[in-house]
C-alpha cells in the first residue's frame, strides 16, 4: 500500500503526523508497546516492516497505513484536506482491549481496536485460541476510520432520528472499506483470475467483508457477504442498522458491477473472437491484467462518488433516498456526460431494492438531480463571495505540498495552546452525548486557525440575516447553528476546475415529550460558488410529518425494548445509547 509522505514525529509511546496519531496502549495488560519508528533508515529502505502477525509494531504500521489511505481517498473525492475538529488528530489504538469489537469513540476522537482468541470449536482457517487482531483487518480499519470521517463531516448523523440514519452510517463505512480494497490491483487480480472475471461469482473473495474476523468468531464465514437477489420488501421489514445498511451496500456494489461489465464487454469480445463466451480453463494473464485495470478504475470512481455525495446531503435526518440523490448530483457536477453509465447503473440497482425517492417525477438521472438554485437568485452576494474567497484561500494552502510542512509545524504550535488529551485512553463506556444546544458555531473559540474563526463568525451572522434565503424556519426564537463549512477544489472530467464552499446550518426545537435522547432538528446544506452565488440548498425542514415519524420511531423502539427496563426506569438517552458506535459494533461483531 502506497501512501503520501508525511512528516512523522515520534516518542517512545506514540507517533503522529498532522492528522493521525498511533498510541499503542493495551488496557487489558495495562502497558504500552514501544512505538515503531517509521523514520528509521532500515525500515524506510525496506519500505516498512515485514508483515508479522504477532508483532505490535507491525500492527501500528498497519493501522497507520490503512487509515492514511482512507484519508487520502477522502481528500481526493472531497477536493480538500479533511480536518478533524479543531485541527486535532485522529488517534488509533491497535490493542485497546480484549474483546470481539472495534469502534470509533467520538468523544476521544479515537478508533479503538480489540483482539480476541479464535473460537475453540469453530475457528475457521485459524488455530483454536489463536489471537485475532482487528487491527490487522483492512476492512475493519477502513470501516472505523470512515465512521470517524463521516462523524466529522456531519456531526448530527450520530443521532438515530430514523432507522435509516444509523444504517447509512454503517453502510457508508462498509462502502469505503469494500471499494477501497477493490482499488488494490494486487488484491483484485487473483480474485478475477479465480472467478474468471465474474465479480458476482458466489465463490469470489471480493464479496467478503471482515473474512478472518467472522471465521474466527465461529460464524462460519465473513462478517458480511454480498449475495442473493434484490428484495425490495427487505427495505421495509428490516430495522437492524447493519442489515438495513447492507441493502445500500449491495445496491452500490451491483451498480459497480453493472458498470464494470459494460466497460469490459469489448475486452471479452476481443478475447473470444466476438462470441463473448470465455472458453474453459484459466484466463490469459494479459486479459486478467486488463480486467483488473478496469475494475480498479470503476471501484475508485464509485468510492469517490459515494464520498463526494456527503457534500450534497442534508445536515440532519438523512435517508437512503437522500443519499441516492446526493450521489447522482455529486457525480453529475464533475461528469456531465456519464459515458460509463455509472449513474444509470446506480439508479437501477437502488430501484431494484426499493430505494425510490418520493419527491421526484421519475427515476431518470435528470429527475434525481438536486434542484439547482442558479435560476432562482437574481444576483450573487458579494459578502458571501468574500467569505468563500477567504475559505478557498485557506483550502489551497492546505492542499499545497510546498507549504504543508511549514503549516504542520504552525499547527503543532497552535495545538500546544489548546488543552491536550492524555496519551493513555480513558475508559468511557457511555455513548456519545448529543448536544442540546443550537446556537452559534461549534468550537468557535477553540479553533486554532484564525481564518476559520473569522469565517465562522461572519458566516453565522450572514445566515442569521439570510434565514429565508436559506429556507430555514423564520421564527426568530429558533436560533441557527453553523455545524460545518468546507472549501471545495475539484477537477471535472473535462479538466474544468470546480471551486465552491459547503456550509451546514441547523435549527433545534425544544421538545416537551421524551424522545429517548434525540432532538427534533431541521437544517440546510448550502453549496455556494466563487462568485457568492448559492448553487444548491439541500433542505430538511421542520414538518409535521417528520415530527410524527420521529415520535413513532421512539414509541416503536420503546415497545420493542420494554423488557430491557421492566424493573428500572428507562434511560433518558436510551435510543442514543443503543445506537452508539460502540454498542452497534459490539452487536455486529458477535
N, C-alpha and C positions, 0 to 999 in steps of 0.2 A: 504494500500500500504506500503510494507516494503522497506526501502531504507538503504544503508550502513551508518554507523555512520560517521559523520564529525564534527570536531571541529568548533563550530559556535561562532562568535563574534557579539556583538550587541551594537548599540547606540540607542538613543531614536527614530531616524527616519529611521533606516535601520538595517538589519542584514546580515551576509555574512559568507560563508565558503571559501575554497581555489579556487572555480570556479564559484560560484553563489552569487549574491547579490540582495536582495529584498529591493527596495526603494518604499514606498507607498505614492507617491505624486499625488494628484488629481489636474490636471491642470484646470479643469472646476471650482472648488471651491477655487483653489489656497491655498491648505492646505495639510499638511502631516497627515497621520494616524499613530498612535503610532505603532512601530514595535513589533510584537509578540516575546516573549522571550521563544524560544523552549528549553532553558536550565532550565527553571523553574521547580522545583521538582514536583509541582502539575500537570503541563502539561505533563511532562515526565511520571509520574506514570499512567496517563490515556491514554498514547500512543497518545498524541496530542489533540488538541482542537476538540470538537464535531462539526459536520457539522452545520453551521448556515448560511443561505443564505444571511443575511444582515450584517454579522459580518466581517469587513475589516480584522481583524487578522486571521480569518479562511481563507479568500481569500489569504492572504500572505502564510499561511501554504500550501494551495492547490497548488499554482504555484511553490513553492519550492519543494514540494514532487514530483510532476509530472516531473518537469524539472530534478530533481536528478535522477529519474528513466530513463528518456531518455538518460542522460549522462552515466548512468550505462550500458545501453544496447549498447551504442557506445563503451564503454571501453571493454566490453566483446567481441563484434564482431571484433573490430579492433586489439585487443591484445595489447593495450596501453592505457594510460590515455589521453583522449582528452584535449589538451591545447588550449586555445584561444590565439589570437595574443599577443605576449609579456608577456604571463602569466597573462593577465588581466582576470577579472571576467565578466561573462555574467550577465547583470543587468535585473531584472524582475520588471516591474512597473504595479501592478494589476489594478490601476484606473487612467490610463494615460490621458484619455479624454472621453468625452461623444459622442459616435458615434458608428455606426454598423461596427466596424473594429477592427482588432488586427494585428500587423505586427512586423517583425524584422527590426530594424534600424541598418544597418551595421556600419555607422559612429559612432553611440553611443554605439555600441555593446550591444544593449538592445532590449528586447521584450516589446512592449507597448500594453497593453490590454485596450480596450474600454468597455463602458457599455451604455445601451440604454433602453428606455421604450418599452415594448411589444406593438405590433400593436394594435390599438384600435378596428379595425373591424375584424381582424383575428389573435388573439393572440395564437391560438393553445390551448394546455392544460395550458396556463398561464393566469393570470388576465390581462385584458386590462390596459396598462400603467404600468404594473409591471416592476421593474428594472431587466434587464437581464445582467448578468456579464459574459463577455467572459473568465474571469479568473477562472470561475467555470466549464469550459468545459475541460475535459481531452483531447478531440480530438484537440481543438484549441491550448491549451498549448503545447501539444506534437508536433503539426504541426509547430508552430512557432519556438520552440527550435530546431527542426530538420532543419529548414531553417538556423538557426544560425550555427549549426554544419556543414552542407554542405558548407556554405559560408566560413567557416574556412578551411575545407579540400580542397576545390577547389575555390580559390579566383576569378578565371575568369568565373565561372559559373553564375555570376550575369550579364554577358554580353550576351544579346539575339542575338547571331550571326546566329542562325537559329531558326525556330519556335519550335523545339523540346527542345531547351535549357531551356527556362522558364517553358515549360511543364514538363520537367524532374525534375526541382526544386520543382514544385508543387506536382508532382506525388510522388517523394521521401518523401516529408514531410507528405503526406497523408498515404503512406505506413507505415511510422514509427508510426503515430498516430493510424492507424487501427490495425496493428498487435501487437503493444504494448498492446492495450486494450484486444486483444484476448489471452494475456498471463495471465490474471487475472481469476482464476477459479471461483471466486465469481460472475463475470460478465457472463462468458461463460455457467456455469451450468444451470441457469434459462432459458437462451435462447435455449440451447439444449433440455431441457425438453419441452419447449413450441413448438419448431419446430420439435420435435421427431427426432432429430439428423440430419435433413436436413439443412445444412449450406447455401443452395441456396434457401430455402423457402422464397417466396416474403414477408411473414409476419415477418421474423426474424429480430430482432432488431440489430443483428450483422452486417447487411448490411448497417446500417446508419452511417454517419459521421456528427457530429455537429447537433444532433437532436433538442435540445432545441433552439439553435440559429435560425435555419431555420424556425421552427414553430412560434417562437415569432416575427420573421421579416415578417410574413404574407405570407410565401412561401407555407404553407400548408403541409410541411414535412421537412425532414432534408436538410442540405446544399448539401450533396452528398449521393447517394444511388446506390449500385451495383445492377444492374438489366438489363434484356434484353439479347438477344442472341448476340454472337460476330458478328461484322460487319466489315470485312476487309476494306471496302471502307471508313469507318469513319476516318481512319488514314489520308487519302489523302484529304478529304474535310473539315477537322477541323483544324483551326489555333488558336483559342482562347486557351490560356495556360491551364486553368483549365479543359476545356472539352477535350482537347488533352491529358493532363496528366491523365485524368480519364481512358483513353484507357489502359495506362500502369498499373494503379492501378487495373483495372478489370482483366487484364491478370495475375497479381501476385496473386490476390485473387482466381481466378479459378484454378491456379496451386496449390495453397494451399489446396483448397477443394478436388481436384483430389487426392492429396497425403493423405489427411485425410481419404477419402473414402477407399483407398487401405489399409491403416493401421488399419482401424476399421472393415473391412469386416469379419474377423474371429470372432470378438465380436458379430456381428449381427447373424452370423451362429450359434454360441453357444446359444445366447439368443432366437433364433427362432427354435431351434431343427433342424437346417440345411436348412430351407426354405429360409432364408434371408429376409423374408417379415414380418414386425412387425405387430402384431395384433392391433386391435383398443384399445383405452384407453391410459392412461399415461404410460410412460416408467418406468421400475423398477428403483428405486434410485441408486442401485449398477451399473446398466448399464449407467445411466446418469453420474455417477462419472467416470467410465472408459472411456466413450466417451469424457468427459471433459478433462481428463488427456492427451489423445492422441491429442486432439485439441490444447491444450496449448503447447505441445511439438512441434507439427508441426508449430504452429504460431511463436514460438521462433526460430525455425530453419529458417523459411522464413525471419523473421526480421533480424537475424544475417547475412544471406546470402545477403540480399539487402544492409545492411550497409557495410559489408565487400567488396562488389563489388566496393565501391568508391576507393579502393586502386588499382584497375585494369582499371580505366577509364583514357582516355587522359586528359591532363591538360586544354585543350581548346576545344570549339565547339563540345560537346558530342551529341550523338543521341540515340534514343531508342535502336537501334541495338548495339551500343557500350555498353549500359547498360546490355543487354541480354548476350552478350559475357563475360562481366565482372562478372555477376552473376554466369554463368556456370563455369568460371575459378576459381573464389573465392571458390565456393563450392567444386570443384574438388581438390583443393590444400589441403583441410582438410578432405575430404571424398571421396576417390578414388572409392570406390565400388558403392556408391549411391544405397544402398539396399532399401531405401524408395521410390526410383523413383522420387524424388523431381526435379532433373534436367530435366528429360524427360517430366515431367508434365508441368514445366515452359516453355520449348521449344514449346510444343504443344499449350499451351494457347497463347503464343506470336504469333505463326504461324497463329492461327485462327483469329487474329486481324490484320494481315497484316504486322507484325513486323518481317522482314526477312533480316538478314544481307546479303549484296551483295558479299562480298569478301570471301565467303566460298563455298565449293563444294556441301554441303548438309546440312540438318538441324539435323544431328545427334549430340550428345553431343561432340563426338570426333572432329567433324569439327568445332564446335563453340568455342572450346578452343582457347584462345590466343596462338600464336606461341611462344614456349619457346626458349630462346637464349642459352640453355645449350650446344647444339651441335655446335654452330657457333663460340664460342670463344675458342681459344686454351688453355688458362690458366687463372686462377684468377689474379686479380690485387691486389698486396699487399698494395698499397696506398689506394685503395678503401676499402680493408678489414680493414685497420686501422681506417678509418672513420666510418665504420659500427660498429666496436668494441666500439668506443667512444660513439656512439649514443645509442647502445644497453645497455651499462652500465648505461647511464642516464635513459633509459626507465625502467630498472629493479628497480632503486631507486624510480622512480615514482610509480611503482606498489607495492612496498614493504610496507605492512601495518605498520611494525615496525618503519620505518623511516619517514612515511608520515607526522606525526605531527611535527617532527623536520623540515622537508622540508617546511611545510606550514609556520612555523614561519620564516624560512630563506627567503622564497619568499615574505612574508609580509614586511620584512626589505628591500628587494631589490626593491619592488614596491614604497617604500617611496622615493627612489632616482629618481623615474620617475615622469613626470608630472601627476597629479591626476585629473580625471574629477570631475566636481561638482556633488554633490548628487542630486540637482534638475535638472531634464531633461531639455534639451534645445529644443525649438520648431524649428525644421528644417524640413521644408516641402519639400525641394528638394530631388530628388532621389540620390542614392549612386553614387558618382563620379567614373568614370572609369579611372584608372591610365594610362597615356600615356607613362610612362617610361618603358623601357625594359632592363635596365642594372642593374647588381649587384643583391644583395639579399635584399629583402624587410625587413625593420626593423632591419637590421643587427646591427646598433649601439644602438638600444633601447631594445634589448632582454636582460633581467636581468640575464639569465643563461649563465655563461661564457663558459661552454662546448658547448652550442648551437651556440654561436657566433663563437667559434673556428671552429666547424664542418661546419658552413655555409660558412665561408671564404674559407676553404680548399676544400669543395665540389664544390663550384662555380669555383674555379681555376681548379679543376680536370675536370669539364665539359668543360671548355674552351679548355683544351688540348685534350679532347676526343670527340669533337663535332661530328666527323664522326662515331665513335663507337656508339654514342647516336642517330645517324640517324637525326641529326639536320642539318639545312642548312649550307653548308660550307663557305658561304660568310662571311669574317671576319668583315664586316661592320654591320652585323646583330648580335647585342650583345645578350648574353644569360643571362636570369634572372632565379634565383633559387626561385621558388614560394612556396616551402614547402618541408619538409623532416621529416620522422617519423620512429621510431623504431617499429618492429612488434614482438610480442611474443605470439604465438598461439599454442594450443594443438589440434592435429588431433584426429579423431575418434578412431584411433588405439593407442593413447597415445603418439605418437611422438611429439616432440617439434619443431615448425617451428619458426626460428628467422631470420628476414630479415630487410632490410631498404627500404623504399619507398621514392623516391625523384621526384620532378616535375621541369622540365626545359622548359622555354618559350622564344620564339623569337617574336618580333613585327616588322612588316613592316610599314614604313611611307606611308600614303595614300594621294594622291592629291585630290581624289574625296570626296564628302560629304557622310559619312556613318552614319549620324544621331547619332554620339557619340560613334560608335563602332570602334574597332581596328581590323586589319587583323593580326591574330596571328597563330603561329604554336608551337608545343611543343611535349615533350616526357615525359612519366611517366616511371621511371626506378625502377625495383624491383631487389635488389642485396642481395646475401646471406652472411653468416658469413665469408665465405672464400674470399669474394671480387669478386665473380663471378656474372655477370649480368644474371639474370634468365628471366626477361621479359622486353621488351621495347614496350610500348603502344604509338604508334606514330600517331600524327595528323600533317602531313607535309604541307608545302606550296604547293599548287597545283592549276593549272588554273581552274579546275572545282569547287574547293572550293571557290576561289576568285569570280568567276562568280555567284555562288549560293548566296554569301554574297551580291553582288551588286544587284541581282534580288530581294532578300529579302527586301533590303532597298527601292528599287523602288516600290515594291508591297505595302509596308507599307505606303509610301508617297501617292500612288494612292488612297488607301482606306481611308486615313485621310486628304485628301486635303481640305475638307470643314472645318476642325478644325482650319486652319490658312489662310482662304481665305482673311482676312483683315489684316494679320500680317505676318511677316517673320517667317518661320519655325525655331523652336529651333534647335541649332546645336547638342543638345543631346536628340532630341525628342524620338528616339527609346529606349534609356536607361531610360529616364524618364517615358515613357509609360509602361515599364516592370519592374519598381522598385517594391520592395516588398510591399511598402505602396500602390502604385497605383493599383497593381494587386489584392491585398487582399481587397482593397476598392471596386473594381468592383465585386469581388466574394461575399462579404457579402451582397450586395444589393439584 
